[in-house]
Amino acid sequence: MPPFPKRIPNVAHQLRVRDDSIEGDNPFRWDYKTTHEIVGRGKNIIFSLPGAFTPTCSTYQLPDFEKLFSEFQEQGVENIFCVSVNDAFVMNKWADDQGLKNIKVIPDGSNCFTGAMGMDIKKDNLGFGIRSWRYAMVVENLQITKQFVERGFSNNAEDDPYGVSSPQNILAFLRGEEYDTGGQNLQLNLSDGVGSEDKIG
């Protein structure tokens, strides 16, 4: 596994944002912002996963970060961001499908951020092409202060490990409790998953 950078990369992201001045059925326009503009200063969490709408990402990781957001706030976390090698249309639709109110999604369709992090992998065995390995990190004033990388980093991995980068594990670290550093996987708690049928407003 490549070493993590000390500071999060600053690349351009192509976003789709709502613009009520646009008439018709698609009142959205393109907006371009850098990672540093999106994330900003302060204490934040960034987590990355193989793909929007995939099972573990949609059933556990993303909804549990949403569900536990207030507990992260208690630990001084201001924002939580989800990055995936998916385009803005897919990421926005996924956020809507998940009913997100707290977690902010960042599209990385061209693999610029993920590649700069050294976390891009091939998933040709699943027909995914280039995607991100599952990981998370604590970022303070754009500096990476702690990383949580799932074990087994490799191209065309046969499995998709999850536990080290779970919100429960990161919360344990932030609280000064015992946490999984990557040597072993956590047991999934099925009751932690939030149904994706919830919609925004």
Accessible surface in RSA format (square Angstrom, percent):
REM  Atomic radii and reference values for relative SASA: ProtOr
REM  Chains: A
REM  Algorithm: Lee & Richards
REM  Probe-radius: 1.40
REM  Slices: 20
REM RES _ NUM      All-atoms   Total-Side   Main-Chain    Non-polar    All polar
REM                ABS   REL    ABS   REL    ABS   REL    ABS   REL    ABS   REL
RES MET A   1   133.91  69.3  62.34  41.3  71.57 170.4  60.18  51.2  73.74  97.7
RES PRO A   2    47.77  34.8  40.19  36.6   7.58  27.6  46.93  38.7   0.84   5.2
RES PRO A   3   121.69  88.7 102.39  93.3  19.30  70.1 111.97  92.4   9.72  60.4
RES PHE A   4    31.86  15.9   8.18   5.1  23.68  61.6   8.25   5.0  23.60  67.6
RES PRO A   5    43.47  31.7  28.36  25.9  15.11  54.9  40.34  33.3   3.13  19.5
RES LYS A   6   177.83  86.8 168.69 103.5   9.14  21.8 113.92 102.5  63.91  68.1
RES ARG A   7    97.89  41.1  91.95  46.9   5.94  14.2  43.12  58.9  54.77  33.2
RES ILE A   8     2.68   1.5   0.00   0.0   2.68   6.5   0.00   0.0   2.68   7.3
RES PRO A   9    19.84  14.5   8.45   7.7  11.39  41.4  19.84  16.4   0.00   0.0
RES ASN A  10    79.52  54.8  47.90  46.3  31.62  76.1  13.36  32.2  66.16  63.9
RES VAL A  11    28.66  18.9  22.51  20.4   6.16  14.8  28.66  24.9   0.00   0.0
RES ALA A  12    70.24  64.6  51.00  78.7  19.24  43.8  51.00  71.8  19.24  51.0
RES HIS A  13     4.23   2.3   1.85   1.3   2.37   6.1   2.89   3.0   1.34   1.6
RES GLN A  14   102.45  57.3  96.11  70.2   6.34  15.1  19.19  40.8  83.26  63.1
RES LEU A  15    26.15  14.6  25.63  18.3   0.51   1.3  26.15  18.4   0.00   0.0
RES ARG A  16    29.73  12.5  19.50   9.9  10.23  24.4   2.74   3.7  26.98  16.4
RES VAL A  17    42.98  28.3  38.64  35.0   4.34  10.5  42.98  37.3   0.00   0.0
RES ARG A  18   149.59  62.8 123.34  62.9  26.25  62.5  49.07  67.1 100.53  60.9
RES ASP A  19    33.58  23.5  28.87  28.7   4.71  11.1   7.58  17.8  26.00  25.9
RES ASP A  20   117.77  82.5  85.71  85.3  32.06  75.8  38.69  91.1  79.08  78.9
RES SER A  21    94.70  80.0  57.82  77.2  36.88  85.0  55.77 118.8  38.93  54.5
RES ILE A  22    62.85  35.8  53.86  40.1   9.00  21.7  57.89  41.7   4.96  13.5
RES GLU A  23   163.63  93.9 138.05 104.4  25.58  60.9  56.70 109.7 106.93  87.3
RES GLY A  24    63.65  78.5   0.00   N/A  63.65  78.5  36.84 101.1  26.81  60.0
RES ASP A  25   156.97 110.0 119.01 118.5  37.96  89.8  42.22  99.4 114.74 114.4
RES ASN A  26    86.17  59.4  78.73  76.1   7.43  17.9  31.35  75.4  54.82  53.0
RES PRO A  27    16.58  12.1  16.58  15.1   0.00   0.0  16.58  13.7   0.00   0.0
RES PHE A  28    70.48  35.3  62.26  38.6   8.23  21.4  62.26  37.7   8.23  23.5
RES ARG A  29   102.99  43.2 100.13  51.0   2.85   6.8  38.15  52.1  64.84  39.3
RES TRP A  30   105.72  42.4  88.31  42.7  17.42  40.9  65.26  34.8  40.47  65.6
RES ASP A  31    32.89  23.0  31.41  31.3   1.48   3.5   1.60   3.8  31.29  31.2
RES TYR A  32   132.43  61.8 110.59  62.9  21.83  56.8  81.08  60.9  51.34  63.3
RES LYS A  33    90.32  44.1  87.96  54.0   2.37   5.6  32.73  29.5  57.60  61.3
RES THR A  34    43.38  30.9  43.38  44.0   0.00   0.0  41.21  55.3   2.17   3.3
RES THR A  35     1.18   0.8   1.18   1.2   0.00   0.0   1.18   1.6   0.00   0.0
RES HIS A  36    33.24  18.2  27.72  19.3   5.52  14.1  20.27  20.9  12.97  15.1
RES GLU A  37   116.46  66.9  84.45  63.9  32.01  76.2  41.00  79.3  75.45  61.6
RES ILE A  38    38.41  21.9  18.03  13.4  20.37  49.1  22.93  16.5  15.48  42.0
RES VAL A  39     4.52   3.0   0.00   0.0   4.52  10.9   0.00   0.0   4.52  12.3
RES GLY A  40    24.81  30.6   0.00   N/A  24.81  30.6  24.78  68.0   0.04   0.1
RES ARG A  41   150.91  63.4 138.16  70.4  12.75  30.4  59.79  81.7  91.13  55.2
RES GLY A  42    18.28  22.5   0.00   N/A  18.28  22.5  17.40  47.7   0.89   2.0
RES LYS A  43    52.11  25.4  50.50  31.0   1.61   3.8  19.71  17.7  32.40  34.5
RES ASN A  44     0.13   0.1   0.13   0.1   0.00   0.0   0.00   0.0   0.13   0.1
RES ILE A  45     0.03   0.0   0.03   0.0   0.00   0.0   0.03   0.0   0.00   0.0
RES ILE A  46     0.59   0.3   0.59   0.4   0.00   0.0   0.59   0.4   0.00   0.0
RES PHE A  47     0.00   0.0   0.00   0.0   0.00   0.0   0.00   0.0   0.00   0.0
RES SER A  48     0.00   0.0   0.00   0.0   0.00   0.0   0.00   0.0   0.00   0.0
RES LEU A  49     0.00   0.0   0.00   0.0   0.00   0.0   0.00   0.0   0.00   0.0
RES PRO A  50     7.38   5.4   7.38   6.7   0.00   0.0   7.38   6.1   0.00   0.0
RES GLY A  51     0.03   0.0   0.00   N/A   0.03   0.0   0.03   0.1   0.00   0.0
RES ALA A  52    10.54   9.7   0.00   0.0  10.54  24.0   0.00   0.0  10.54  27.9
RES PHE A  53    97.76  48.9  72.15  44.7  25.60  66.6  73.05  44.3  24.70  70.7
RES THR A  54    25.44  18.1  23.84  24.2   1.59   3.8  25.18  33.8   0.25   0.4
RES PRO A  55   107.63  78.4 100.35  91.5   7.27  26.4 107.63  88.9   0.00   0.0
RES THR A  56    27.91  19.9  25.86  26.2   2.05   4.9   1.63   2.2  26.28  39.7
RES CYS A  57     0.43   0.3   0.43   0.5   0.00   0.0   0.00   0.0   0.43   0.5
RES SER A  58    17.14  14.5  15.61  20.8   1.53   3.5  15.62  33.3   1.52   2.1
RES THR A  59    63.32  45.0  60.31  61.1   3.01   7.2  41.12  55.2  22.20  33.6
RES TYR A  60    34.00  15.9  34.00  19.3   0.00   0.0  15.23  11.4  18.77  23.1
RES GLN A  61     0.00   0.0   0.00   0.0   0.00   0.0   0.00   0.0   0.00   0.0
RES LEU A  62     0.00   0.0   0.00   0.0   0.00   0.0   0.00   0.0   0.00   0.0
RES PRO A  63     3.64   2.7   1.70   1.6   1.94   7.0   3.54   2.9   0.10   0.6
RES ASP A  64     3.21   2.2   3.21   3.2   0.00   0.0   0.31   0.7   2.90   2.9
RES PHE A  65     0.00   0.0   0.00   0.0   0.00   0.0   0.00   0.0   0.00   0.0
RES GLU A  66    29.78  17.1  25.32  19.2   4.46  10.6  19.87  38.4   9.90   8.1
RES LYS A  67   105.97  51.7  76.10  46.7  29.87  71.1  64.07  57.7  41.90  44.6
RES LEU A  68    23.80  13.3  23.78  17.0   0.02   0.1  23.80  16.7   0.00   0.0
RES PHE A  69    21.46  10.7  21.37  13.2   0.09   0.2  21.37  13.0   0.09   0.3
RES SER A  70    65.04  55.0  62.09  82.9   2.95   6.8  39.71  84.6  25.33  35.5
RES GLU A  71    54.06  31.0  54.06  40.9   0.00   0.0  13.62  26.3  40.44  33.0
RES PHE A  72     0.00   0.0   0.00   0.0   0.00   0.0   0.00   0.0   0.00   0.0
RES GLN A  73    93.25  52.1  77.80  56.9  15.45  36.8  17.62  37.5  75.62  57.4
RES GLU A  74   131.50  75.5  94.18  71.3  37.32  88.9  42.84  82.9  88.67  72.4
RES GLN A  75    50.17  28.1  37.63  27.5  12.53  29.8   6.18  13.2  43.99  33.4
RES GLY A  76    41.94  51.7   0.00   N/A  41.94  51.7  34.19  93.8   7.75  17.4
RES VAL A  77     3.39   2.2   0.01   0.0   3.38   8.1   0.03   0.0   3.37   9.1
RES GLU A  78    97.69  56.1  82.62  62.5  15.07  35.9  34.32  66.4  63.37  51.7
RES ASN A  79    32.89  22.7  32.20  31.1   0.69   1.7   0.70   1.7  32.19  31.1
RES ILE A  80     0.08   0.0   0.00   0.0   0.08   0.2   0.00   0.0   0.08   0.2
RES PHE A  81     1.43   0.7   1.43   0.9   0.00   0.0   1.43   0.9   0.00   0.0
RES CYS A  82     0.00   0.0   0.00   0.0   0.00   0.0   0.00   0.0   0.00   0.0
RES VAL A  83     1.29   0.8   1.29   1.2   0.00   0.0   1.29   1.1   0.00   0.0
RES SER A  84     0.00   0.0   0.00   0.0   0.00   0.0   0.00   0.0   0.00   0.0
RES VAL A  85    14.01   9.2   8.52   7.7   5.49  13.2   8.52   7.4   5.49  14.9
RES ASN A  86    19.98  13.8  14.94  14.4   5.04  12.1   5.04  12.1  14.94  14.4
RES ASP A  87    67.35  47.2  62.72  62.4   4.63  10.9  32.52  76.5  34.82  34.7
RES ALA A  88     3.45   3.2   0.87   1.3   2.57   5.9   0.98   1.4   2.47   6.5
RES PHE A  89   110.75  55.4 103.32  64.0   7.43  19.3 106.03  64.3   4.72  13.5
RES VAL A  90    49.25  32.4  46.33  41.9   2.92   7.0  49.25  42.8   0.00   0.0
RES MET A  91     0.03   0.0   0.03   0.0   0.00   0.0   0.03   0.0   0.00   0.0
RES ASN A  92    55.53  38.3  48.90  47.3   6.64  16.0  25.01  60.2  30.52  29.5
RES LYS A  93   118.15  57.6 113.94  69.9   4.21  10.0  75.21  67.7  42.94  45.7
RES TRP A  94     0.30   0.1   0.30   0.1   0.00   0.0   0.17   0.1   0.13   0.2
RES ALA A  95    16.67  15.3  16.67  25.7   0.00   0.0  16.67  23.5   0.00   0.0
RES ASP A  96    58.89  41.2  57.81  57.5   1.08   2.6  17.78  41.8  41.11  41.0
RES ASP A  97    31.54  22.1  31.54  31.4   0.00   0.0   0.26   0.6  31.28  31.2
RES GLN A  98    12.13   6.8   2.35   1.7   9.78  23.3   0.00   0.0  12.13   9.2
RES GLY A  99    10.23  12.6   0.00   N/A  10.23  12.6   0.59   1.6   9.65  21.6
RES LEU A 100    13.16   7.3   4.00   2.9   9.15  23.0   4.06   2.9   9.10  24.5
RES LYS A 101   161.40  78.7 122.65  75.3  38.75  92.3  74.01  66.6  87.39  93.1
RES ASN A 102    52.96  36.5  44.15  42.7   8.81  21.2   4.51  10.9  48.45  46.8
RES ILE A 103     9.11   5.2   0.00   0.0   9.11  22.0   0.00   0.0   9.11  24.7
RES LYS A 104   104.98  51.2 100.35  61.6   4.63  11.0  69.31  62.4  35.67  38.0
RES VAL A 105    28.06  18.5  10.92   9.9  17.14  41.3  10.92   9.5  17.14  46.5
RES ILE A 106     1.07   0.6   1.07   0.8   0.00   0.0   1.07   0.8   0.00   0.0
RES PRO A 107     8.44   6.1   6.39   5.8   2.05   7.4   6.39   5.3   2.05  12.7
RES ASP A 108     5.29   3.7   2.39   2.4   2.90   6.8   2.90   6.8   2.39   2.4
RES GLY A 109    45.30  55.9   0.00   N/A  45.30  55.9  14.50  39.8  30.80  69.0
RES SER A 110    96.62  81.6  66.34  88.5  30.28  69.7  34.52  73.5  62.10  87.0
RES ASN A 111    32.26  22.2  28.05  27.1   4.20  10.1  10.09  24.3  22.16  21.4
RES CYS A 112    60.40  45.7  47.74  53.2  12.66  29.7  14.36  36.4  46.04  49.6
RES PHE A 113     0.44   0.2   0.44   0.3   0.00   0.0   0.44   0.3   0.00   0.0
RES THR A 114     0.00   0.0   0.00   0.0   0.00   0.0   0.00   0.0   0.00   0.0
RES GLY A 115    29.43  36.3   0.00   N/A  29.43  36.3  12.76  35.0  16.68  37.3
RES ALA A 116    57.05  52.5  21.81  33.7  35.24  80.2  34.43  48.5  22.62  59.9
RES MET A 117     1.45   0.7   0.00   0.0   1.45   3.4   0.50   0.4   0.94   1.2
RES GLY A 118    19.06  23.5   0.00   N/A  19.06  23.5  17.49  48.0   1.57   3.5
RES MET A 119     0.01   0.0   0.01   0.0   0.00   0.0   0.01   0.0   0.00   0.0
RES ASP A 120    51.32  35.9  38.23  38.1  13.09  30.9   0.63   1.5  50.69  50.6
RES ILE A 121     3.85   2.2   1.72   1.3   2.13   5.1   3.85   2.8   0.00   0.0
RES LYS A 122   100.75  49.1 100.75  61.8   0.00   0.0  43.76  39.4  56.99  60.7
RES LYS A 123     7.90   3.9   7.90   4.8   0.00   0.0   3.24   2.9   4.66   5.0
RES ASP A 124    84.51  59.2  65.81  65.5  18.70  44.2  29.43  69.3  55.08  54.9
RES ASN A 125    67.63  46.6  27.49  26.6  40.15  96.7  34.75  83.6  32.88  31.8
RES LEU A 126   103.79  57.8  78.52  56.2  25.26  63.5  85.58  60.1  18.21  49.0
RES GLY A 127    69.99  86.3   0.00   N/A  69.99  86.3  34.50  94.7  35.49  79.5
RES PHE A 128    64.02  32.0  48.91  30.3  15.10  39.3  51.43  31.2  12.59  36.0
RES GLY A 129    26.64  32.8   0.00   N/A  26.64  32.8  24.19  66.4   2.45   5.5
RES ILE A 130    73.91  42.1  63.79  47.5  10.12  24.4  63.79  45.9  10.12  27.5
RES ARG A 131    40.72  17.1  40.72  20.8   0.00   0.0   0.00   0.0  40.72  24.7
RES SER A 132     0.00   0.0   0.00   0.0   0.00   0.0   0.00   0.0   0.00   0.0
RES TRP A 133     8.44   3.4   8.24   4.0   0.20   0.5   8.44   4.5   0.00   0.0
RES ARG A 134     2.83   1.2   2.04   1.0   0.79   1.9   1.82   2.5   1.01   0.6
RES TYR A 135     0.00   0.0   0.00   0.0   0.00   0.0   0.00   0.0   0.00   0.0
RES ALA A 136     0.00   0.0   0.00   0.0   0.00   0.0   0.00   0.0   0.00   0.0
RES MET A 137     0.17   0.1   0.00   0.0   0.17   0.4   0.17   0.1   0.00   0.0
RES VAL A 138     2.40   1.6   2.40   2.2   0.00   0.0   2.40   2.1   0.00   0.0
RES VAL A 139     0.07   0.0   0.07   0.1   0.00   0.0   0.07   0.1   0.00   0.0
RES GLU A 140    68.75  39.5  66.00  49.9   2.76   6.6  10.37  20.1  58.38  47.7
RES ASN A 141    74.87  51.6  73.91  71.4   0.96   2.3  12.10  29.1  62.77  60.7
RES LEU A 142     7.64   4.3   7.53   5.4   0.11   0.3   7.53   5.3   0.11   0.3
RES GLN A 143    70.93  39.7  70.93  51.8   0.00   0.0  36.86  78.4  34.07  25.8
RES ILE A 144    22.47  12.8   1.96   1.5  20.51  49.4   1.96   1.4  20.51  55.7
RES THR A 145    73.06  52.0  39.56  40.1  33.50  79.8  44.28  59.5  28.78  43.5
RES LYS A 146    55.16  26.9  54.21  33.3   0.94   2.2  16.39  14.7  38.77  41.3
RES GLN A 147    83.56  46.7  73.12  53.4  10.44  24.9   8.65  18.4  74.91  56.8
RES PHE A 148     2.78   1.4   1.26   0.8   1.52   3.9   2.78   1.7   0.00   0.0
RES VAL A 149    17.82  11.7   7.26   6.6  10.56  25.4   7.26   6.3  10.56  28.6
RES GLU A 150     1.99   1.1   0.06   0.0   1.93   4.6   0.06   0.1   1.93   1.6
RES ARG A 151    93.05  39.1  83.20  42.4   9.85  23.5  42.70  58.4  50.35  30.5
RES GLY A 152    53.28  65.7   0.00   N/A  53.28  65.7  38.87 106.7  14.41  32.3
RES PHE A 153    50.15  25.1  27.37  17.0  22.78  59.3  27.37  16.6  22.78  65.2
RES SER A 154    48.02  40.6  41.17  55.0   6.85  15.8  38.99  83.0   9.04  12.7
RES ASN A 155    83.82  57.8  65.56  63.4  18.25  44.0  12.34  29.7  71.48  69.1
RES ASN A 156    55.14  38.0  46.55  45.0   8.59  20.7  15.07  36.3  40.07  38.7
RES ALA A 157    11.84  10.9   3.78   5.8   8.06  18.3   9.39  13.2   2.46   6.5
RES GLU A 158   166.97  95.9 131.17  99.2  35.80  85.2  65.56 126.8 101.41  82.8
RES ASP A 159    90.31  63.3  80.49  80.1   9.82  23.2  43.81 103.1  46.50  46.4
RES ASP A 160    60.08  42.1  41.32  41.1  18.75  44.3  26.29  61.9  33.78  33.7
RES PRO A 161    10.30   7.5   3.45   3.1   6.85  24.9  10.21   8.4   0.09   0.6
RES TYR A 162    11.23   5.2   8.39   4.8   2.85   7.4   7.98   6.0   3.25   4.0
RES GLY A 163     1.26   1.6   0.00   N/A   1.26   1.6   1.26   3.5   0.00   0.0
RES VAL A 164     0.44   0.3   0.44   0.4   0.00   0.0   0.44   0.4   0.00   0.0
RES SER A 165     0.00   0.0   0.00   0.0   0.00   0.0   0.00   0.0   0.00   0.0
RES SER A 166     5.06   4.3   5.06   6.7   0.00   0.0   4.73  10.1   0.33   0.5
RES PRO A 167     0.00   0.0   0.00   0.0   0.00   0.0   0.00   0.0   0.00   0.0
RES GLN A 168    60.50  33.8  51.08  37.3   9.42  22.4  46.56  99.1  13.94  10.6
RES ASN A 169     4.09   2.8   2.02   1.9   2.08   5.0   2.08   5.0   2.02   2.0
RES ILE A 170     0.13   0.1   0.13   0.1   0.00   0.0   0.13   0.1   0.00   0.0
RES LEU A 171     4.07   2.3   4.07   2.9   0.00   0.0   4.07   2.9   0.00   0.0
RES ALA A 172    14.51  13.3  13.79  21.3   0.72   1.6  14.29  20.1   0.22   0.6
RES PHE A 173    60.25  30.1  52.37  32.4   7.88  20.5  52.67  31.9   7.58  21.7
RES LEU A 174    30.43  16.9   5.06   3.6  25.37  63.8   7.78   5.5  22.65  61.0
RES ARG A 175    98.08  41.2  66.17  33.7  31.91  76.0  23.48  32.1  74.60  45.2
RES GLY A 176    71.17  87.8   0.00   N/A  71.17  87.8  35.49  97.4  35.67  79.9
RES GLU A 177    93.51  53.7  80.71  61.1  12.80  30.5  38.54  74.6  54.97  44.9
RES GLU A 178   170.29  97.8 139.11 105.2  31.18  74.2  61.88 119.7 108.41  88.5
RES TYR A 179    57.33  26.8  37.92  21.6  19.41  50.5  30.97  23.3  26.35  32.5
RES ASP A 180    11.14   7.8   2.53   2.5   8.61  20.4   8.24  19.4   2.89   2.9
RES THR A 181   104.47  74.3  72.71  73.7  31.77  75.7  50.57  67.9  53.90  81.5
RES GLY A 182    17.95  22.1   0.00   N/A  17.95  22.1   8.51  23.3   9.44  21.2
RES GLY A 183    72.70  89.7   0.00   N/A  72.70  89.7  41.16 113.0  31.54  70.6
RES GLN A 184   130.06  72.7 126.65  92.6   3.41   8.1  34.56  73.6  95.50  72.4
RES ASN A 185    62.74  43.3  38.57  37.3  24.17  58.2  12.65  30.4  50.09  48.4
RES LEU A 186    62.81  35.0  56.27  40.3   6.54  16.4  58.41  41.0   4.40  11.8
RES GLN A 187   169.66  94.9 141.50 103.4  28.16  67.1  60.18 128.1 109.48  83.0
RES LEU A 188    67.85  37.8  54.96  39.3  12.89  32.4  56.68  39.8  11.17  30.1
RES ASN A 189    78.81  54.4  68.37  66.1  10.45  25.2  23.19  55.8  55.62  53.8
RES LEU A 190   133.11  74.1 114.89  82.2  18.22  45.8 115.08  80.8  18.04  48.5
RES SER A 191    87.66  74.1  59.16  78.9  28.50  65.7  57.34 122.1  30.32  42.5
RES ASP A 192    28.42  19.9  28.42  28.3   0.00   0.0   2.82   6.6  25.61  25.5
RES GLY A 193    26.64  32.8   0.00   N/A  26.64  32.8   5.69  15.6  20.95  46.9
RES VAL A 194    46.72  30.7  39.63  35.9   7.09  17.1  43.61  37.9   3.11   8.4
RES GLY A 195    34.89  43.0   0.00   N/A  34.89  43.0  22.04  60.5  12.85  28.8
RES SER A 196    45.34  38.3  40.22  53.7   5.13  11.8   5.87  12.5  39.47  55.3
RES GLU A 197   129.13  74.1 110.42  83.5  18.70  44.5  67.89 131.3  61.23  50.0
RES ASP A 198    72.86  51.0  67.78  67.5   5.08  12.0  25.59  60.2  47.27  47.1
RES LYS A 199   120.08  58.6  95.41  58.5  24.67  58.7  76.89  69.2  43.19  46.0
RES ILE A 200    91.28  51.9  72.49  54.0  18.78  45.3  72.51  52.2  18.77  50.9
RES GLY A 201   115.52 142.5   0.00   N/A 115.52 142.5  65.17 178.9  50.34 112.8
END  Absolute sums over single chains surface
CHAIN  1 A     9775.3       7322.5       2452.7       4930.1       4845.1
END  Absolute sums over all chains
TOTAL          9775.3       7322.5       2452.7       4930.1       4845.1
